[in-house]
Amino acid sequence: MSRTSTRTRAPKVDAVAANAVDEARAGAVEVGGPDAVGDHLGHVAEAERVVTHYFECLQPGYVGWRWAVTLVRAARARSVTVNECVLLPGSDAVLAPPWVPWEDRVTPDDLGPGDLLPVTDEDPRLEPGYTGFADADTADVVDELGLGRVWVLSREGRSDAAARWFEGDGGPHTEIAKAAPGSCATCGFAVPLAGSLGQAFGVCTNERTPFDGKVVAHDHGCGGHSDVRLPAPADDAGEPVVDTLAHELVPMELDHA
């Protein structure tokens, strides 16, 4: 019993279509013009009785591109037909860089005075808030809880922000945090954030540190911790370097002789 092969069999090159270089060139010239078609670069069998011929493209601005002319021969026919003719990039072709969506390539440094960063209604970082309360007492409670906004952070938005802050300069993995005498969770200069993010993050208010006004994790820390104190001065004074009480200092006279 023979084992069935799973490999795709390469199509057989049709001799008539492969030899029809002049017909293929005529198709390329009809599309690009006589000055745009260069040397024949070879052919490839696409399928049964289907062959694509490649020609050098001489048009300015298309370095490395090539004309691809596909020829088809009907069954039992003695001539070929031009199926299509297109320009395709070769291995040395000059191409535009891969497209990157705007929301993926924008960085925080790109935002300047007067610039706008629009968001879509489908932004996963946001979800609808709760607005439009007619009752004044209810509106006061809503404002106090921070719910009186059209959009609020979604669970995904909070998770993304937490991961970004935790891995950033205000997280616990930096060298300054590892060498800190205490964590931000026990520092008097750290003000916890409101809501669920306050369970893990706060804002530093110590103006003498590089983290003033920045979000820091409770596990973060630095040398500006509120528990850091100067050592108390010693009660016992040290011995003087020069005992001015037991010895009289007399200036030396220079001998000018």
Stockholm file with secondary structure:
# STOCKHOLM 1.0

chainA/1-257         MSRTSTRTRAPKVDAVAANAVDEARAGAVEVGGPDAVGDHLGHVAEAERVVTHYFECLQPGYVGWRWAVTLVRAARARSVTVNECVLLPGSDAVLAPPWVPWEDRVTPDDLGPGDLLPVTDEDPRLEPGYTGFADADTADVVDELGLGRVWVLSREGRSDAAARWFEGDGGPHTEIAKAAPGSCATCGFAVPLAGSLGQAFGVCTNERTPFDGKVVAHDHGCGGHSDVRLPAPADDAGEPVVDTLAHELVPMELDHA
#=GR chainA/1-257 SS CCCCCCSCCCCCCCHHHHHCHHHHHHHHHHHHCGGGEEEEEEEEEEETTEEEEEEEECSTTCTTEEEEEEEECCTTCSSCEEEEEEEEECTTCCCCCCCCCHHHHCCGGGCCTTCCCCCCTTCTTEEECCCCCCCHHHHHHHHHHTCCSSEEECHHHHHHHHHHHHHSTTSTTSHHHHTCSSCGGGCTTEEECSSGGGGTEEEECCTTSTTBTSEEETTCCCTTCTTCCCCCCCSSCCCCSSCTTTSCCCCCCCCCC
#=GC SS_cons         CCCCCCSCCCCCCCHHHHHCHHHHHHHHHHHHCGGGEEEEEEEEEEETTEEEEEEEECSTTCTTEEEEEEEECCTTCSSCEEEEEEEEECTTCCCCCCCCCHHHHCCGGGCCTTCCCCCCTTCTTEEECCCCCCCHHHHHHHHHHTCCSSEEECHHHHHHHHHHHHHSTTSTTSHHHHTCSSCGGGCTTEEECSSGGGGTEEEECCTTSTTBTSEEETTCCCTTCTTCCCCCCCSSCCCCSSCTTTSCCCCCCCCCC
//
